[in-house]
């Protein structure tokens, strides 16, 4: 066994914390060691905890200082003991030993199979105990050293880590076969009217990009009226050029190659992830990693792949939780993670930790490193073992205890892209990931049964399950589901392809009505179906439009699968409304009230407007040969990633990944 410092000292509200990890050859890990130099307690079996408590009985107050993010916060009533077994974090449910048991500190280990062989239980238990004893002995030796000696060791290890990172960044990634890329160019429509509409969308993109280039270059987003840069807390405090990374593939697809090269140069010279900044794991994954991977596949420029991998390595510490469910946020420099304060008692969010699969599978494919694949597959395995109320996935899951938070289920915000990625994992695997397809089909059946209803006026909508009842409200974000149902129609159970094509069309119609019933012909953030009110926002806080893409996304999928001209008509209506009410001299801005004929702008040009809204509009008026759906799968930020025929990839030749 050897001790190894895994991360540098990080500043927290509790003071400076040194984080040490004790690794054995068997791969067992002990995390969160040494708050203020060896102050954190372990969540181990009772005999080892008792032994550590003897060591921690010295008078120094730092020994009992608690890290707010560590697993010892799990309540005593938890039905899970946490152990780290090899490469994956495993939750081992247990039952208390009966009265008079020979070894009251020993627990039987139960998984989904209650009849597991007792010999296997005993072997696993003995391995865990032996490794704990080794950790205890090493801890005793460490505590014999002075603080100065320990600090010197930590500094030495920190320097080693920094050097290793520099070497790794310079080391070229392995060469892997690029999938057969079809449809990266073209799509020119024969019809003159369609060509003019497509050129108009391209001009809108150029207007948005050029103004960002002038007034917000390097900033995450643009304030087009104030004509300066803009950012939000999802990107942390650093200027990471989110709009540049998010827009790259749209520029490439539209043939705006000079603009693409400008973005590439900025990324080569300025995009740095070694910053002391706390970012959203979900947002950075879908916008940055997704955008960089798509730019790499489209252009073949190696810099995009290198940057994507560098960023992915910075996100991995977010998975260091008792369950392996990642934190919502992570500091790119220190690796310290935490969850949003408002998210159901410190829970992680389904749509965030469930929207990593596409990008992480491609990362493992391009690097030959299975760690990314294993992280997302561990999440899937954990979810498969959990009970789901009414077959529905709640939006909140506590990463410490592995228990659901508040029973709130939504196909809109907080839940949406989790379901999307189940389907797209199957599609991206060339329809070989049958496990993902089954999870998707099961989820959609539960959604249909409990959340989808038809209003008195005949509009099909997707409500939200809250506190044991259905809230008859649908968000703009949920409008993506029309496209999802259509995309998943082929391969559905019991030959229900026609049913899901019809369901997708009904959702598209409902979302179009939410646009058509406003003064601006742009949809509100959410809309209700109560009594006489249908597809209309009631509260002022729900009447805004922030350049969102979900409705246009559904129009595009419906067009691709049906070629019904109404979807191009509806898409053009939306494009004209955006041009008329959202365009300003410095770019494009959202509006605060879609029911007012004289709207007030919010003065934000979102990065997803260039990544998604304008891309889907451009594709809507392009031929089907541009990014054909049997060869490309779009991530939830509209970044196209190629289908992986796993029989011919490095992934399938790796036994661990298989």
Secondary structure, 3 states (H helix, E strand, C coil): CEEEEEEEEEEECCEEEEEEEEECCCCCEEEEECCCCCCCCCCCCHHHHHHHHHHCCCCCHHHHCCCCCCHHHCCCCCCEEEEEECCEEEEEEEECCCCCCCCCCCCEEECCCCCCCHHHHHHHHHHHHHHHHHHHHHHHHHHCCCHHHHHHHHHHHHHHHHHHHHHHHHCCCCCCCCCCCCCCCCCCCCCHHHHHHHHHHHHHHHHHHHHHHHHCCCCCEEECCCCEEECCHHHCCCCCCHHHHHHHHHHHHCCCHHHHHHHHHHHHHHCCCCCCCEEEHHHHHHHHHHHHHHHHHHHCCHHHHHHHHHHHHHHHHHHCCCCCCCCCEEECCCCCEECCCCCCCCCEEHHHHCCCHHHHHHHHHHHCCCHHHHHHHHHHHHHHHCCCHHHCCCCEECCCCCCECCCEECCCCCCHHHHHHHHHHHHHCCCCCHHHHHHHHHHHHHHHHHCEEECCCCCEEECEEECCEEECEEEHHHHHHHHHHHHCCCCCHHHCHHHHHHHHHHHHHHHHHHHHCCCCCCCCCEEEEECCEEEECCCHHHCCECCCCHHHHHHHHHHHHHCCCHHHHHHHHHHHHHHHHCEECCEECCECCCCCCCCCECCCECHHHHHHHHHHHHHHCCCCCCCCCCCEEECCCCCEEECCCHHHCCCCCCCCCC
